Amino acid sequence: MTTLTIRPFKHRQPRAKPVDREGQEQAALMTELQLRFPAAFKLIYHVPNGGHRVKLVAAKLKGQGVKAGVPDLVLPMARGGYFGLYIEFKAMPPFDAAVSPSQDAWIHALTDQGYLAIVCRGRIDAMDAIRAYLLQPVTVAA
């Protein structure tokens, strides 16, 4: 005859939902940009390449041209001899992530094409970079 051992039920603490600090900081940047530089806010846009998706949706988006590593924000205003500004946005330290090899490759490729492509860590860093970029003279096509 076998004996059954009954163990008491251990209640597990529910996992805390991950906090999207990068997303929160980027949203705060957009709010501040709307107030301080409305002309830039009107043109800047986010490239939603990241995030977790169902495989079928990911495959569909890839077929439509989504590419890994494209910077998060694009400001199509020509300034300082550049054709536009691309920002790879990271959360402020200590919540920032490393720049991936594909992100680094895009930054270099965009720079080679005449764009200012940079990494900003947090909304303050990004706002400073956007402000400095906008203060440069408008790039005039020859």
C-alpha positions in Angstrom: 0.0 0.0 0.0 1.3 3.5 -0.9 1.0 6.4 1.3 -0.1 9.8 -0.2 1.7 12.8 1.1 -0.4 15.9 1.0 1.5 19.1 0.9 0.0 22.4 1.9 -0.8 24.8 -1.0 1.8 27.5 -1.3 0.3 30.8 -2.4 2.4 32.4 -5.1 2.8 36.2 -5.2 1.6 37.5 -8.5 4.4 38.8 -10.7 4.6 42.5 -10.9 3.8 43.7 -14.4 6.9 45.1 -16.1 7.1 48.8 -16.2 7.7 50.3 -19.7 10.0 53.1 -18.5 11.3 53.8 -22.0 7.7 54.2 -23.2 6.7 56.4 -20.3 9.8 58.7 -20.8 9.2 58.9 -24.5 5.5 59.9 -23.9 6.7 62.6 -21.5 9.1 63.8 -24.2 6.3 64.1 -26.7 4.2 66.1 -24.2 7.1 68.5 -23.5 7.9 68.8 -27.2 4.2 69.7 -28.0 4.4 72.6 -25.5 7.9 73.9 -26.3 8.3 73.2 -30.0 4.9 72.7 -31.6 6.3 72.9 -35.2 8.6 70.0 -34.4 5.9 68.1 -32.5 3.7 68.3 -35.6 6.4 66.5 -37.7 8.1 64.1 -35.3 6.9 60.5 -35.3 7.7 57.2 -33.6 8.7 54.1 -35.5 7.0 51.2 -33.6 9.5 48.5 -34.5 9.9 47.1 -31.0 7.6 45.1 -28.8 6.4 41.6 -28.6 4.0 40.4 -31.2 2.3 37.2 -32.2 4.5 35.4 -34.8 1.9 35.8 -37.6 1.6 39.5 -37.0 5.4 39.9 -36.8 5.9 38.1 -40.1 3.2 40.2 -41.8 4.9 43.4 -40.5 8.3 42.2 -41.7 6.8 41.6 -45.1 5.5 45.2 -45.1 9.0 46.6 -44.4 9.5 46.6 -40.6 13.2 46.3 -40.0 15.0 45.7 -36.7 17.1 48.5 -35.3 15.5 51.5 -37.0 15.7 54.4 -34.5 12.6 55.2 -32.4 12.0 58.8 -33.4 12.3 60.7 -36.7 12.2 64.4 -37.0 12.1 65.3 -40.7 13.3 68.9 -40.4 16.6 69.7 -42.1 19.0 71.6 -39.9 22.7 72.2 -39.6 23.6 70.6 -42.9 21.6 67.4 -42.0 18.5 66.1 -43.8 16.7 65.2 -40.6 17.2 63.8 -37.1 16.8 60.2 -36.0 16.8 59.4 -32.2 17.3 55.9 -30.7 15.5 56.5 -27.5 16.5 54.7 -24.3 15.3 55.1 -20.8 17.4 57.0 -18.3 20.0 55.0 -16.4 19.8 52.7 -14.5 16.8 51.5 -16.6 18.4 52.0 -20.0 19.2 49.2 -22.3 22.3 48.7 -24.4 22.3 49.8 -28.1 21.9 46.6 -30.1 24.2 45.8 -33.1 21.3 46.3 -35.5 20.5 49.7 -33.9 24.2 50.7 -34.1 24.3 49.6 -37.8 21.2 51.8 -38.6 22.7 54.8 -36.8 25.9 54.5 -38.9 24.0 53.9 -42.1 21.8 57.0 -41.5 24.8 59.1 -40.6 26.4 58.0 -43.9 23.3 59.3 -45.7 23.4 62.8 -44.3 21.1 62.4 -41.3 22.0 63.2 -37.7 21.4 59.8 -36.0 22.0 59.7 -32.2 21.2 57.8 -29.0 19.5 59.7 -26.2 19.0 58.4 -22.7 15.9 59.8 -21.2 13.6 62.7 -22.1 15.9 65.4 -20.7 18.8 64.2 -22.9 16.5 63.9 -25.9 14.9 67.4 -25.4 18.4 68.9 -25.1 19.4 67.2 -28.4 16.2 68.3 -30.2 16.6 71.9 -28.9 20.3 72.0 -30.1 19.3 70.5 -33.4 16.4 73.0 -34.0 18.7 76.0 -33.1 20.9 75.2 -36.1 20.3 77.0 -39.4 17.9 75.4 -41.8 19.6 73.1 -44.3 19.1 74.5 -47.8 19.1 72.2 -50.8 21.6 73.3 -53.5 
